[in-house]
Amino acid sequence: NLPFGVYSTSGNSARVGVAIGDHVLDLSALSTLGLFAGIDGLESGYEVFSKPYLNDFMALGRPVWRAVRKQLQEFLSNDRHPVRQQVDKSLVCVELSKVTMHLPAKIGDYTDFYASREHATNVGVMFRGKDNALMPNWTHLPVGYHGRASSVVVSGTPLHRPNGQRRPDASKPPVFGPSVRLDYELEMAFFVGPGNDLGSPMSLEEAEDCIFGVVLMNDWSARDIQAWEYVPLGPFLGKNFGTTVSPWVVTMDALEPFRVAQPLQDPTPLPYLSSGLGTPGGYDISLEVHIKPHEGSEYHLLTKSNLKYMYWALRQQLAHHSVSGCNMRPGDLCGTGTISGPTEDSFGSMLELSWSGQKDISLGASGVTRKFIDDNDVIRITGHCQGDGFRIGFGECVGQILPAKHI
């Protein structure tokens, strides 16, 4: 797997590392030992990997990413590797339990898509009825909106319940106060690599080469605030109070064995979204969401879904994002939107599981129920790819909702 992340310890500042089992390799330290010497395009490994973010490495492009990953694989698998012969393990390796994880990148811009047909259909049925569930544009382009990069946080960061306007009674004026319909959204997100120049769109092939890797993401949603505010410009306060991502970025090369065909797209998308590549656009990544209610200490399963259900592929999302000439930059973050599957247990939000609050969600044998998230509840997202005798993990994306601040 060899996912990349940014970590610090009690004795060292934040820097780039790679996870291997229950340890983290210090890439800046390995650079000083010459592990990455001779890689074309990587002028100074120490300078790149001693930064408290991955942006500089992301900017170098896929040939450099692959070369670094190959060197790491050789270093770890060959006991006679020359660098391994001279290395003091304590100087380049630290236990995962002793590190603090940080955001993987300085996120300049954040975009969230709406790429799951099942999720879009479910929400459409709730609010517009079965006959008008999908908007006319939905099967023709990856719908998205620009989010708030400043409130993207790393796993483990608690967030306060947002305050805002909501209108619980359509016959009365809106009221102000804490959201009472706070929800999670099961998503994944990808980090952009080298990007593109302003005015120069990416092809599908260029978009695929520009995706550095993916993380788990919870794009928290205040459904009642969003419902009142979103017409005509889309989500605002209902989404901008917080988005949580997992700290380890799993590279696309690591995911290569898990490519699968994405769902049939009918009608066939326009050529800029459908031509030029023969490889499948989907990925078989199993995803789960658990909740630890404030009444107890155990987690309870809410959702079991999979990225392979997503209608619009990652490369289609990025190609569409840039087709207007929008310039993408290293470290930009793009979320998939809620990933729901075809069955109720694969719905990727409490909005769907409770069908907009019409029914209770039972949390196992605990007797506890939910329709939406209560104060001090904890939401945990996990994911993995299962190979033949091996598994690639994504770590955890965890967040707790604290009470709203009084205004």
ABEGO torsion letter per residue (X at the ends): XGBBBBBBBAABBBBBBBBBEABBBBAAAAAAAGAABGBBGBABAAAAAABABAAAAAAAEAAAAAAAAAAAAAAAABAABAAAAABBAAAABBBAAABBBBBABBBABBBBBBABAAAAAAAAAAAAEAAAABBAAAAABBBBBBBBAAABBBBGBBBBBBBEBBBABAABBBBBEBBABBBBBBBBBBBBBAEBBBGBBBBAAAAAAABAEBBBBBBBBBAAAAAAAAOAAEBBAAAAAEBBBBABBBBAAAAAAABBBBBBBOBBBBAAAABGBABBABBBBBBBBBBBBAABABBBBABBBBAAABABBAAAAAAAAAAAGBBBBBGBBBBAEBBBBABAAABABAAAAAGGGABBBBBEAAGBBBABBBBGBBBBBBBBBBBBGBBBBAEBBBBBBBBBBBX
